[in-house]
Amino acid sequence: MTAADLSRIVKAYDVRGVVPDQWDEELAELFGAAFVRVTAAEAIVVGHDMRPSSPGLSGAFARGAAAQGADVTLIGLCSTDQLYFASGLLDLPGAMFTASHNPAQYNGIKLCRAGAAPVGQDTGLAEIRELVESWLSAGAPAPVPATPGTVGTPGTLTERDTLTDYAAHLKSLVDLTSIRPLKVVVDAGNGMGGHTVPTVFEGLPLTLVPMYFELDGTFPNHEANPLDPANLVDLQARVVAEGADLGLAFDGDADRCFVVDERGEPVSPSAITALVAARELAKHPGGTVIHNLITSWSVPEVVRENGGTPVRTRVGHSFIKAEMARTGAIFGGEHSAHYYFRDFWNADTGMLAALHVLAALGGQDGTLSALVSSYDRYAGSGEINSTVPDQAARTAAVRESFAARPDVTLDDLDGLTVTSSDWWFNLRPSNTEPLLRLNVEARDEPTMTKLRDEVLALIRSA
């Protein structure tokens, strides 16, 4: 493997690629050694999802880490937020082997420092890649421990089950003891939700209707990516057929959760962000809430109405978590159904957001659609991707078209955001593909549709 090959699998926030074509257990062992070197960790925690390649890759990573003298706690099958829990509980750096919602042939590593603090390109991942590159260039020798006196003293490998403790911690953060009985359909997509949901829901006044709970990293029923509406169809139909109060859909590593109401209609992640923000502000009056710049206008509005301070940031978990640490924020939400909690080491956990929804719904007699209607105030397009040969040129064309219009403001916090009194849109380039991502919101559906079509015409013009 060359440095160029390595750069293709080391992304902005994680390692991800096809196994074994782009990376394998030998390379995973080097990543384990480099992770310990860069973090100077004396001990780490490692978990993995249900993909066929995950046990072998995570075991190789653990061997590489132990060869550097680090003691490794292996928590086995887990969701990504369960790994973050273990990192926070044990105060250890962690590694989660998953490719989230990607197809079965992919796998990856999400890394964090002690207390679930993220590791990205600017916080250690670039150094890890450079160290692995140096070993590959030298013929990938077995690296020796960096600390004098530790040669020949490998770390230990210890297994530990954290699922019960993870579930208890989540339920300690949301009071569900007095909610009315609810019927909930959960689509785990053959991912890690099938592992975590039964334990988390145990003892709660819930009638659980499970869908695709069998752990199967080949994803035989549908992709474990609820952001794609096609992957919600089965859940929507089942909620209606069962007469359920709501439906929940988790992605492959179960760190994201999408919600469907009693009519089978998807609930916007912005509405869930606003609902959870209001609940967290009731617990922590005057707190700060982080939201990325493509969540709905309703989010900062609800935060202010509940006495909080909204802070707008770029898209991406590293930016959200950095702002949460900087501001001491109590909660953060993204359009992609990532939800971050101060009480969960600033890490994202879709399961905790789901418990908040259950508590809010079960604490009153109305339907979920009625409950969230006050948080879903505007017409949104959702994210629309366009393949373009030149991202910068098409963005410039959009900028030129809107820059001279009256009562319009432009900002460049993350891509191009154009705002007027009745609408806004954001246009962001993909970091990994020749795509432009468009999000549009307006005060009514006709205005949103007209603006959406106008911007798309500019993006897609020859």
Summary of the structure (lengths in Angstrom):
residues: 462
radius of gyration: 22.4
end to end distance: 38.5
largest distance: 70.6
contacts: 1684
relative contact order: 0.10
helix: 40%
strand: 22%
